Amino acid sequence: MAPVRVLVRDDPADDDRLTPRDLEVLRLVAGGLSDGEIAAASVLRPATAETSASRILSRLDLRDRVQAVVHACGRGLVT
């Protein structure tokens, strides 16, 4: 699997609904990380990483993590 490059660019038009931590978790979700890997990378508990990912889906009105990846790519959060 090719590594995902993460851009440090926040798009305020859409992501007013997301906290800086949410944006960080969204980038990691888009990178294909599991809840455990997100937790380790973000200094969170795995359950907290899962809750954060669920909250992001809810705030952005997305069904699943695949839509979150598409959203993140469309917003230029990952390339």
PDB file with one MODEL, atoms N, CA, C and O in Angstrom:
MODEL        1
ATOM      1  N   MET A   1       0.843  -1.173   0.000  1.00  0.00           N
ATOM      2  CA  MET A   1       0.000   0.000   0.000  1.00  0.00           C
ATOM      3  C   MET A   1       0.886   1.234   0.000  1.00  0.00           C
ATOM      4  O   MET A   1       1.829   1.342   0.784  1.00  0.00           O
ATOM      5  N   ALA A   2       0.570   2.157  -0.888  1.00  0.00           N
ATOM      6  CA  ALA A   2       1.349   3.384  -0.972  1.00  0.00           C
ATOM      7  C   ALA A   2       1.028   4.282   0.221  1.00  0.00           C
ATOM      8  O   ALA A   2      -0.120   4.338   0.662  1.00  0.00           O
ATOM      9  N   PRO A   3       2.024   4.977   0.741  1.00  0.00           N
ATOM     10  CA  PRO A   3       1.765   5.866   1.871  1.00  0.00           C
ATOM     11  C   PRO A   3       0.869   7.020   1.450  1.00  0.00           C
ATOM     12  O   PRO A   3       0.896   7.445   0.296  1.00  0.00           O
ATOM     13  N   VAL A   4       0.086   7.519   2.374  1.00  0.00           N
ATOM     14  CA  VAL A   4      -0.800   8.652   2.136  1.00  0.00           C
ATOM     15  C   VAL A   4      -0.094   9.901   2.632  1.00  0.00           C
ATOM     16  O   VAL A   4       0.366   9.966   3.772  1.00  0.00           O
ATOM     17  N   ARG A   5      -0.019  10.882   1.762  1.00  0.00           N
ATOM     18  CA  ARG A   5       0.559  12.157   2.174  1.00  0.00           C
ATOM     19  C   ARG A   5      -0.531  12.978   2.834  1.00  0.00           C
ATOM     20  O   ARG A   5      -1.630  13.101   2.292  1.00  0.00           O
ATOM     21  N   VAL A   6      -0.246  13.532   3.981  1.00  0.00           N
ATOM     22  CA  VAL A   6      -1.223  14.329   4.718  1.00  0.00           C
ATOM     23  C   VAL A   6      -0.878  15.803   4.572  1.00  0.00           C
ATOM     24  O   VAL A   6       0.239  16.226   4.868  1.00  0.00           O
ATOM     25  N   LEU A   7      -1.849  16.572   4.115  1.00  0.00           N
ATOM     26  CA  LEU A   7      -1.664  18.005   3.988  1.00  0.00           C
ATOM     27  C   LEU A   7      -2.162  18.683   5.254  1.00  0.00           C
ATOM     28  O   LEU A   7      -3.167  18.274   5.835  1.00  0.00           O
ATOM     29  N   VAL A   8      -1.465  19.703   5.668  1.00  0.00           N
ATOM     30  CA  VAL A   8      -1.906  20.465   6.833  1.00  0.00           C
ATOM     31  C   VAL A   8      -2.610  21.707   6.301  1.00  0.00           C
ATOM     32  O   VAL A   8      -2.061  22.808   6.269  1.00  0.00           O
ATOM     33  N   ARG A   9      -3.855  21.476   5.885  1.00  0.00           N
ATOM     34  CA  ARG A   9      -4.654  22.570   5.342  1.00  0.00           C
ATOM     35  C   ARG A   9      -6.087  22.383   5.817  1.00  0.00           C
ATOM     36  O   ARG A   9      -6.697  21.346   5.559  1.00  0.00           O
ATOM     37  N   ASP A  10      -6.615  23.358   6.494  1.00  0.00           N
ATOM     38  CA  ASP A  10      -7.989  23.287   6.951  1.00  0.00           C
ATOM     39  C   ASP A  10      -8.853  24.144   6.042  1.00  0.00           C
ATOM     40  O   ASP A  10      -8.507  25.282   5.725  1.00  0.00           O
ATOM     41  N   ASP A  11      -9.976  23.586   5.628  1.00  0.00           N
ATOM     42  CA  ASP A  11     -10.916  24.302   4.779  1.00  0.00           C
ATOM     43  C   ASP A  11     -12.068  24.788   5.649  1.00  0.00           C
ATOM     44  O   ASP A  11     -12.958  24.001   5.972  1.00  0.00           O
ATOM     45  N   PRO A  12     -12.078  26.055   6.036  1.00  0.00           N
ATOM     46  CA  PRO A  12     -13.098  26.527   6.962  1.00  0.00           C
ATOM     47  C   PRO A  12     -14.511  26.491   6.399  1.00  0.00           C
ATOM     48  O   PRO A  12     -15.469  26.480   7.172  1.00  0.00           O
ATOM     49  N   ALA A  13     -14.673  26.473   5.081  1.00  0.00           N
ATOM     50  CA  ALA A  13     -16.011  26.472   4.493  1.00  0.00           C
ATOM     51  C   ALA A  13     -16.812  25.259   4.950  1.00  0.00           C
ATOM     52  O   ALA A  13     -17.984  25.390   5.303  1.00  0.00           O
ATOM     53  N   ASP A  14     -16.207  24.108   4.947  1.00  0.00           N
ATOM     54  CA  ASP A  14     -16.900  22.884   5.322  1.00  0.00           C
ATOM     55  C   ASP A  14     -16.641  22.528   6.773  1.00  0.00           C
ATOM     56  O   ASP A  14     -17.545  22.080   7.479  1.00  0.00           O
ATOM     57  N   ASP A  15     -15.480  22.714   7.193  1.00  0.00           N
ATOM     58  CA  ASP A  15     -15.061  22.089   8.424  1.00  0.00           C
ATOM     59  C   ASP A  15     -15.240  22.975   9.643  1.00  0.00           C
ATOM     60  O   ASP A  15     -14.566  22.792  10.657  1.00  0.00           O
ATOM     61  N   ASP A  16     -16.160  23.947   9.541  1.00  0.00           N
ATOM     62  CA  ASP A  16     -16.589  24.670  10.730  1.00  0.00           C
ATOM     63  C   ASP A  16     -17.230  23.692  11.704  1.00  0.00           C
ATOM     64  O   ASP A  16     -17.240  23.920  12.914  1.00  0.00           O
ATOM     65  N   ARG A  17     -17.767  22.598  11.161  1.00  0.00           N
ATOM     66  CA  ARG A  17     -18.449  21.600  11.975  1.00  0.00           C
ATOM     67  C   ARG A  17     -17.475  20.671  12.680  1.00  0.00           C
ATOM     68  O   ARG A  17     -17.876  19.891  13.543  1.00  0.00           O
ATOM     69  N   LEU A  18     -16.197  20.748  12.321  1.00  0.00           N
ATOM     70  CA  LEU A  18     -15.209  19.831  12.886  1.00  0.00           C
ATOM     71  C   LEU A  18     -14.196  20.573  13.742  1.00  0.00           C
ATOM     72  O   LEU A  18     -13.755  21.670  13.399  1.00  0.00           O
ATOM     73  N   THR A  19     -13.838  19.961  14.853  1.00  0.00           N
ATOM     74  CA  THR A  19     -12.787  20.516  15.710  1.00  0.00           C
ATOM     75  C   THR A  19     -11.433  20.187  15.090  1.00  0.00           C
ATOM     76  O   THR A  19     -11.355  19.338  14.202  1.00  0.00           O
ATOM     77  N   PRO A  20     -10.382  20.833  15.536  1.00  0.00           N
ATOM     78  CA  PRO A  20      -9.052  20.462  15.046  1.00  0.00           C
ATOM     79  C   PRO A  20      -8.752  18.977  15.292  1.00  0.00           C
ATOM     80  O   PRO A  20      -8.120  18.336  14.451  1.00  0.00           O
ATOM     81  N   ARG A  21      -9.189  18.422  16.420  1.00  0.00           N
ATOM     82  CA  ARG A  21      -8.986  16.995  16.695  1.00  0.00           C
ATOM     83  C   ARG A  21      -9.771  16.144  15.696  1.00  0.00           C
ATOM     84  O   ARG A  21      -9.275  15.121  15.224  1.00  0.00           O
ATOM     85  N   ASP A  22     -11.008  16.575  15.374  1.00  0.00           N
ATOM     86  CA  ASP A  22     -11.806  15.859  14.379  1.00  0.00           C
ATOM     87  C   ASP A  22     -11.086  15.831  13.035  1.00  0.00           C
ATOM     88  O   ASP A  22     -11.057  14.799  12.364  1.00  0.00           O
ATOM     89  N   LEU A  23     -10.507  16.956  12.644  1.00  0.00           N
ATOM     90  CA  LEU A  23      -9.778  17.011  11.374  1.00  0.00           C
ATOM     91  C   LEU A  23      -8.589  16.061  11.388  1.00  0.00           C
ATOM     92  O   LEU A  23      -8.304  15.392  10.395  1.00  0.00           O
ATOM     93  N   GLU A  24      -7.904  16.009  12.513  1.00  0.00           N
ATOM     94  CA  GLU A  24      -6.770  15.092  12.649  1.00  0.00           C
ATOM     95  C   GLU A  24      -7.243  13.645  12.496  1.00  0.00           C
ATOM     96  O   GLU A  24      -6.631  12.865  11.767  1.00  0.00           O
ATOM     97  N   VAL A  25      -8.323  13.290  13.178  1.00  0.00           N
ATOM     98  CA  VAL A  25      -8.852  11.925  13.095  1.00  0.00           C
ATOM     99  C   VAL A  25      -9.340  11.637  11.685  1.00  0.00           C
ATOM    100  O   VAL A  25      -9.123  10.537  11.176  1.00  0.00           O
ATOM    101  N   LEU A  26      -9.995  12.599  11.039  1.00  0.00           N
ATOM    102  CA  LEU A  26     -10.467  12.408   9.665  1.00  0.00           C
ATOM    103  C   LEU A  26      -9.299  12.120   8.732  1.00  0.00           C
ATOM    104  O   LEU A  26      -9.393  11.248   7.868  1.00  0.00           O
ATOM    105  N   ARG A  27      -8.216  12.837   8.897  1.00  0.00           N
ATOM    106  CA  ARG A  27      -7.031  12.590   8.061  1.00  0.00           C
ATOM    107  C   ARG A  27      -6.492  11.175   8.285  1.00  0.00           C
ATOM    108  O   ARG A  27      -6.077  10.508   7.337  1.00  0.00           O
ATOM    109  N   LEU A  28      -6.500  10.731   9.522  1.00  0.00           N
ATOM    110  CA  LEU A  28      -6.001   9.392   9.834  1.00  0.00           C
ATOM    111  C   LEU A  28      -6.946   8.312   9.312  1.00  0.00           C
ATOM    112  O   LEU A  28      -6.496   7.276   8.822  1.00  0.00           O
ATOM    113  N   VAL A  29      -8.250   8.551   9.416  1.00  0.00           N
ATOM    114  CA  VAL A  29      -9.232   7.627   8.837  1.00  0.00           C
ATOM    115  C   VAL A  29      -8.995   7.530   7.335  1.00  0.00           C
ATOM    116  O   VAL A  29      -8.980   6.435   6.771  1.00  0.00           O
ATOM    117  N   ALA A  30      -8.811   8.679   6.691  1.00  0.00           N
ATOM    118  CA  ALA A  30      -8.570   8.700   5.251  1.00  0.00           C
ATOM    119  C   ALA A  30      -7.270   8.001   4.879  1.00  0.00           C
ATOM    120  O   ALA A  30      -7.111   7.522   3.756  1.00  0.00           O
ATOM    121  N   GLY A  31      -6.347   7.946   5.823  1.00  0.00           N
ATOM    122  CA  GLY A  31      -5.094   7.236   5.597  1.00  0.00           C
ATOM    123  C   GLY A  31      -5.227   5.734   5.765  1.00  0.00           C
ATOM    124  O   GLY A  31      -4.261   4.996   5.571  1.00  0.00           O
ATOM    125  N   GLY A  32      -6.429   5.275   6.129  1.00  0.00           N
ATOM    126  CA  GLY A  32      -6.679   3.842   6.240  1.00  0.00           C
ATOM    127  C   GLY A  32      -6.331   3.251   7.592  1.00  0.00           C
ATOM    128  O   GLY A  32      -6.256   2.029   7.729  1.00  0.00           O
ATOM    129  N   LEU A  33      -6.117   4.086   8.590  1.00  0.00           N
ATOM    130  CA  LEU A  33      -5.741   3.585   9.907  1.00  0.00           C
ATOM    131  C   LEU A  33      -6.939   3.004  10.642  1.00  0.00           C
ATOM    132  O   LEU A  33      -8.064   3.481  10.493  1.00  0.00           O
ATOM    133  N   SER A  34      -6.689   1.982  11.428  1.00  0.00           N
ATOM    134  CA  SER A  34      -7.721   1.386  12.283  1.00  0.00           C
ATOM    135  C   SER A  34      -7.911   2.271  13.511  1.00  0.00           C
ATOM    136  O   SER A  34      -7.139   3.200  13.745  1.00  0.00           O
ATOM    137  N   ASP A  35      -8.952   1.969  14.293  1.00  0.00           N
ATOM    138  CA  ASP A  35      -9.172   2.737  15.519  1.00  0.00           C
ATOM    139  C   ASP A  35      -7.965   2.650  16.449  1.00  0.00           C
ATOM    140  O   ASP A  35      -7.585   3.647  17.064  1.00  0.00           O
ATOM    141  N   GLY A  36      -7.364   1.475  16.556  1.00  0.00           N
ATOM    142  CA  GLY A  36      -6.186   1.311  17.400  1.00  0.00           C
ATOM    143  C   GLY A  36      -5.009   2.133  16.908  1.00  0.00           C
ATOM    144  O   GLY A  36      -4.288   2.737  17.702  1.00  0.00           O
ATOM    145  N   GLU A  37      -4.817   2.152  15.592  1.00  0.00           N
ATOM    146  CA  GLU A  37      -3.715   2.938  15.014  1.00  0.00           C
ATOM    147  C   GLU A  37      -3.978   4.436  15.158  1.00  0.00           C
ATOM    148  O   GLU A  37      -3.057   5.209  15.420  1.00  0.00           O
ATOM    149  N   ILE A  38      -5.235   4.841  14.985  1.00  0.00           N
ATOM    150  CA  ILE A  38      -5.598   6.251  15.181  1.00  0.00           C
ATOM    151  C   ILE A  38      -5.333   6.636  16.635  1.00  0.00           C
ATOM    152  O   ILE A  38      -4.790   7.705  16.917  1.00  0.00           O
ATOM    153  N   ALA A  39      -5.721   5.757  17.548  1.00  0.00           N
ATOM    154  CA  ALA A  39      -5.509   6.025  18.976  1.00  0.00           C
ATOM    155  C   ALA A  39      -4.031   6.221  19.276  1.00  0.00           C
ATOM    156  O   ALA A  39      -3.654   7.160  19.978  1.00  0.00           O
ATOM    157  N   ALA A  40      -3.198   5.338  18.746  1.00  0.00           N
ATOM    158  CA  ALA A  40      -1.758   5.432  18.994  1.00  0.00           C
ATOM    159  C   ALA A  40      -1.168   6.709  18.396  1.00  0.00           C
ATOM    160  O   ALA A  40      -0.317   7.352  19.011  1.00  0.00           O
ATOM    161  N   ALA A  41      -1.619   7.069  17.205  1.00  0.00           N
ATOM    162  CA  ALA A  41      -1.084   8.256  16.535  1.00  0.00           C
ATOM    163  C   ALA A  41      -1.573   9.551  17.174  1.00  0.00           C
ATOM    164  O   ALA A  41      -0.906  10.582  17.081  1.00  0.00           O
ATOM    165  N   SER A  42      -2.723   9.501  17.817  1.00  0.00           N
ATOM    166  CA  SER A  42      -3.336  10.715  18.360  1.00  0.00           C
ATOM    167  C   SER A  42      -3.333  10.778  19.876  1.00  0.00           C
ATOM    168  O   SER A  42      -3.891  11.709  20.457  1.00  0.00           O
ATOM    169  N   VAL A  43      -2.716   9.807  20.520  1.00  0.00           N
ATOM    170  CA  VAL A  43      -2.688   9.714  21.976  1.00  0.00           C
ATOM    171  C   VAL A  43      -4.125   9.691  22.529  1.00  0.00           C
ATOM    172  O   VAL A  43      -4.487  10.467  23.413  1.00  0.00           O
ATOM    173  N   LEU A  44      -4.911   8.784  21.980  1.00  0.00           N
ATOM    174  CA  LEU A  44      -6.290   8.563  22.421  1.00  0.00           C
ATOM    175  C   LEU A  44      -6.444   7.101  22.800  1.00  0.00           C
ATOM    176  O   LEU A  44      -5.597   6.269  22.473  1.00  0.00           O
ATOM    177  N   ARG A  45      -7.533   6.798  23.494  1.00  0.00           N
ATOM    178  CA  ARG A  45      -7.889   5.400  23.711  1.00  0.00           C
ATOM    179  C   ARG A  45      -8.596   4.908  22.457  1.00  0.00           C
ATOM    180  O   ARG A  45      -9.242   5.709  21.782  1.00  0.00           O
ATOM    181  N   PRO A  46      -8.502   3.628  22.117  1.00  0.00           N
ATOM    182  CA  PRO A  46      -9.178   3.127  20.917  1.00  0.00           C
ATOM    183  C   PRO A  46     -10.681   3.435  20.907  1.00  0.00           C
ATOM    184  O   PRO A  46     -11.233   3.766  19.858  1.00  0.00           O
ATOM    185  N   ALA A  47     -11.342   3.329  22.056  1.00  0.00           N
ATOM    186  CA  ALA A  47     -12.773   3.639  22.114  1.00  0.00           C
ATOM    187  C   ALA A  47     -13.033   5.110  21.800  1.00  0.00           C
ATOM    188  O   ALA A  47     -14.038   5.445  21.174  1.00  0.00           O
ATOM    189  N   THR A  48     -12.132   5.982  22.232  1.00  0.00           N
ATOM    190  CA  THR A  48     -12.276   7.408  21.949  1.00  0.00           C
ATOM    191  C   THR A  48     -12.061   7.677  20.468  1.00  0.00           C
ATOM    192  O   THR A  48     -12.756   8.507  19.882  1.00  0.00           O
ATOM    193  N   ALA A  49     -11.110   6.989  19.860  1.00  0.00           N
ATOM    194  CA  ALA A  49     -10.881   7.128  18.422  1.00  0.00           C
ATOM    195  C   ALA A  49     -12.120   6.693  17.643  1.00  0.00           C
ATOM    196  O   ALA A  49     -12.511   7.342  16.673  1.00  0.00           O
ATOM    197  N   GLU A  50     -12.731   5.602  18.070  1.00  0.00           N
ATOM    198  CA  GLU A  50     -13.951   5.120  17.405  1.00  0.00           C
ATOM    199  C   GLU A  50     -15.088   6.132  17.568  1.00  0.00           C
ATOM    200  O   GLU A  50     -15.820   6.407  16.617  1.00  0.00           O
ATOM    201  N   THR A  51     -15.231   6.681  18.767  1.00  0.00           N
ATOM    202  CA  THR A  51     -16.264   7.684  19.019  1.00  0.00           C
ATOM    203  C   THR A  51     -16.015   8.930  18.171  1.00  0.00           C
ATOM    204  O   THR A  51     -16.953   9.506  17.620  1.00  0.00           O
ATOM    205  N   SER A  52     -14.765   9.340  18.068  1.00  0.00           N
ATOM    206  CA  SER A  52     -14.431  10.518  17.263  1.00  0.00           C
ATOM    207  C   SER A  52     -14.783  10.291  15.799  1.00  0.00           C
ATOM    208  O   SER A  52     -15.347  11.173  15.150  1.00  0.00           O
ATOM    209  N   ALA A  53     -14.456   9.120  15.281  1.00  0.00           N
ATOM    210  CA  ALA A  53     -14.776   8.805  13.890  1.00  0.00           C
ATOM    211  C   ALA A  53     -16.285   8.808  13.673  1.00  0.00           C
ATOM    212  O   ALA A  53     -16.761   9.316  12.658  1.00  0.00           O
ATOM    213  N   SER A  54     -17.035   8.255  14.604  1.00  0.00           N
ATOM    214  CA  SER A  54     -18.495   8.242  14.496  1.00  0.00           C
ATOM    215  C   SER A  54     -19.066   9.654  14.540  1.00  0.00           C
ATOM    216  O   SER A  54     -19.994   9.977  13.799  1.00  0.00           O
ATOM    217  N   ARG A  55     -18.512  10.491  15.408  1.00  0.00           N
ATOM    218  CA  ARG A  55     -18.971  11.875  15.526  1.00  0.00           C
ATOM    219  C   ARG A  55     -18.707  12.640  14.222  1.00  0.00           C
ATOM    220  O   ARG A  55     -19.532  13.450  13.799  1.00  0.00           O
ATOM    221  N   ILE A  56     -17.576  12.386  13.598  1.00  0.00           N
ATOM    222  CA  ILE A  56     -17.243  13.034  12.323  1.00  0.00           C
ATOM    223  C   ILE A  56     -18.273  12.640  11.261  1.00  0.00           C
ATOM    224  O   ILE A  56     -18.771  13.491  10.524  1.00  0.00           O
ATOM    225  N   LEU A  57     -18.582  11.360  11.191  1.00  0.00           N
ATOM    226  CA  LEU A  57     -19.581  10.892  10.220  1.00  0.00           C
ATOM    227  C   LEU A  57     -20.908  11.593  10.456  1.00  0.00           C
ATOM    228  O   LEU A  57     -21.565  12.022   9.507  1.00  0.00           O
ATOM    229  N   SER A  58     -21.297  11.708  11.694  1.00  0.00           N
ATOM    230  CA  SER A  58     -22.559  12.349  12.028  1.00  0.00           C
ATOM    231  C   SER A  58     -22.545  13.833  11.672  1.00  0.00           C
ATOM    232  O   SER A  58     -23.491  14.334  11.064  1.00  0.00           O
ATOM    233  N   ARG A  59     -21.500  14.525  12.039  1.00  0.00           N
ATOM    234  CA  ARG A  59     -21.415  15.972  11.784  1.00  0.00           C
ATOM    235  C   ARG A  59     -21.404  16.292  10.296  1.00  0.00           C
ATOM    236  O   ARG A  59     -21.939  17.317   9.873  1.00  0.00           O
ATOM    237  N   LEU A  60     -20.796  15.415   9.504  1.00  0.00           N
ATOM    238  CA  LEU A  60     -20.702  15.649   8.061  1.00  0.00           C
ATOM    239  C   LEU A  60     -21.814  14.946   7.290  1.00  0.00           C
ATOM    240  O   LEU A  60     -21.851  14.996   6.060  1.00  0.00           O
ATOM    241  N   ASP A  61     -22.724  14.287   8.017  1.00  0.00           N
ATOM    242  CA  ASP A  61     -23.843  13.568   7.410  1.00  0.00           C
ATOM    243  C   ASP A  61     -23.349  12.525   6.400  1.00  0.00           C
ATOM    244  O   ASP A  61     -23.833  12.454   5.270  1.00  0.00           O
ATOM    245  N   LEU A  62     -22.375  11.721   6.837  1.00  0.00           N
ATOM    246  CA  LEU A  62     -21.809  10.662   6.010  1.00  0.00           C
ATOM    247  C   LEU A  62     -22.232   9.304   6.565  1.00  0.00           C
ATOM    248  O   LEU A  62     -22.457   9.162   7.767  1.00  0.00           O
ATOM    249  N   ARG A  63     -22.339   8.306   5.685  1.00  0.00           N
ATOM    250  CA  ARG A  63     -22.782   6.971   6.098  1.00  0.00           C
ATOM    251  C   ARG A  63     -21.675   6.123   6.700  1.00  0.00           C
ATOM    252  O   ARG A  63     -21.902   5.382   7.656  1.00  0.00           O
ATOM    253  N   ASP A  64     -20.466   6.231   6.133  1.00  0.00           N
ATOM    254  CA  ASP A  64     -19.415   5.315   6.556  1.00  0.00           C
ATOM    255  C   ASP A  64     -18.043   5.932   6.314  1.00  0.00           C
ATOM    256  O   ASP A  64     -17.926   7.053   5.820  1.00  0.00           O
ATOM    257  N   ARG A  65     -17.016   5.181   6.671  1.00  0.00           N
ATOM    258  CA  ARG A  65     -15.646   5.682   6.553  1.00  0.00           C
ATOM    259  C   ARG A  65     -15.215   5.853   5.102  1.00  0.00           C
ATOM    260  O   ARG A  65     -14.359   6.685   4.800  1.00  0.00           O
ATOM    261  N   VAL A  66     -15.800   5.077   4.211  1.00  0.00           N
ATOM    262  CA  VAL A  66     -15.474   5.246   2.787  1.00  0.00           C
ATOM    263  C   VAL A  66     -15.907   6.639   2.339  1.00  0.00           C
ATOM    264  O   VAL A  66     -15.155   7.332   1.654  1.00  0.00           O
ATOM    265  N   GLN A  67     -17.104   7.048   2.719  1.00  0.00           N
ATOM    266  CA  GLN A  67     -17.540   8.397   2.385  1.00  0.00           C
ATOM    267  C   GLN A  67     -16.642   9.441   3.048  1.00  0.00           C
ATOM    268  O   GLN A  67     -16.392  10.499   2.469  1.00  0.00           O
ATOM    269  N   ALA A  68     -16.165   9.156   4.235  1.00  0.00           N
ATOM    270  CA  ALA A  68     -15.261  10.085   4.919  1.00  0.00           C
ATOM    271  C   ALA A  68     -13.965  10.242   4.139  1.00  0.00           C
ATOM    272  O   ALA A  68     -13.430  11.346   4.037  1.00  0.00           O
ATOM    273  N   VAL A  69     -13.457   9.143   3.588  1.00  0.00           N
ATOM    274  CA  VAL A  69     -12.232   9.203   2.777  1.00  0.00           C
ATOM    275  C   VAL A  69     -12.489  10.042   1.527  1.00  0.00           C
ATOM    276  O   VAL A  69     -11.676  10.899   1.180  1.00  0.00           O
ATOM    277  N   VAL A  70     -13.604   9.804   0.856  1.00  0.00           N
ATOM    278  CA  VAL A  70     -13.944  10.579  -0.333  1.00  0.00           C
ATOM    279  C   VAL A  70     -14.064  12.051   0.025  1.00  0.00           C
ATOM    280  O   VAL A  70     -13.571  12.913  -0.701  1.00  0.00           O
ATOM    281  N   HIS A  71     -14.710  12.335   1.133  1.00  0.00           N
ATOM    282  CA  HIS A  71     -14.862  13.720   1.597  1.00  0.00           C
ATOM    283  C   HIS A  71     -13.494  14.363   1.849  1.00  0.00           C
ATOM    284  O   HIS A  71     -13.228  15.475   1.394  1.00  0.00           O
ATOM    285  N   ALA A  72     -12.641  13.655   2.571  1.00  0.00           N
ATOM    286  CA  ALA A  72     -11.315  14.190   2.902  1.00  0.00           C
ATOM    287  C   ALA A  72     -10.494  14.445   1.639  1.00  0.00           C
ATOM    288  O   ALA A  72      -9.803  15.458   1.531  1.00  0.00           O
ATOM    289  N   CYS A  73     -10.577  13.521   0.691  1.00  0.00           N
ATOM    290  CA  CYS A  73      -9.846  13.703  -0.570  1.00  0.00           C
ATOM    291  C   CYS A  73     -10.405  14.889  -1.354  1.00  0.00           C
ATOM    292  O   CYS A  73      -9.649  15.679  -1.918  1.00  0.00           O
ATOM    293  N   GLY A  74     -11.728  15.008  -1.384  1.00  0.00           N
ATOM    294  CA  GLY A  74     -12.362  16.100  -2.093  1.00  0.00           C
ATOM    295  C   GLY A  74     -12.048  17.464  -1.504  1.00  0.00           C
ATOM    296  O   GLY A  74     -12.050  18.469  -2.215  1.00  0.00           O
ATOM    297  N   ARG A  75     -11.780  17.499  -0.215  1.00  0.00           N
ATOM    298  CA  ARG A  75     -11.446  18.746   0.465  1.00  0.00           C
ATOM    299  C   ARG A  75      -9.948  19.015   0.482  1.00  0.00           C
ATOM    300  O   ARG A  75      -9.504  20.031   1.015  1.00  0.00           O
ATOM    301  N   GLY A  76      -9.173  18.113  -0.096  1.00  0.00           N
ATOM    302  CA  GLY A  76      -7.727  18.327  -0.130  1.00  0.00           C
ATOM    303  C   GLY A  76      -7.023  18.040   1.176  1.00  0.00           C
ATOM    304  O   GLY A  76      -5.895  18.486   1.391  1.00  0.00           O
ATOM    305  N   LEU A  77      -7.687  17.294   2.056  1.00  0.00           N
ATOM    306  CA  LEU A  77      -7.062  16.965   3.335  1.00  0.00           C
ATOM    307  C   LEU A  77      -6.012  15.880   3.177  1.00  0.00           C
ATOM    308  O   LEU A  77      -5.073  15.802   3.969  1.00  0.00           O
ATOM    309  N   VAL A  78      -6.165  15.043   2.160  1.00  0.00           N
ATOM    310  CA  VAL A  78      -5.170  14.008   1.842  1.00  0.00           C
ATOM    311  C   VAL A  78      -5.022  13.947   0.329  1.00  0.00           C
ATOM    312  O   VAL A  78      -5.919  14.344  -0.414  1.00  0.00           O
ATOM    313  N   THR A  79      -3.880  13.444  -0.113  1.00  0.00           N
ATOM    314  CA  THR A  79      -3.661  13.274  -1.555  1.00  0.00           C
ATOM    315  C   THR A  79      -3.181  11.884  -1.831  1.00  0.00           C
ATOM    316  O   THR A  79      -2.937  11.533  -2.985  1.00  0.00           O
TER     317      THR A  79
ENDMDL
END
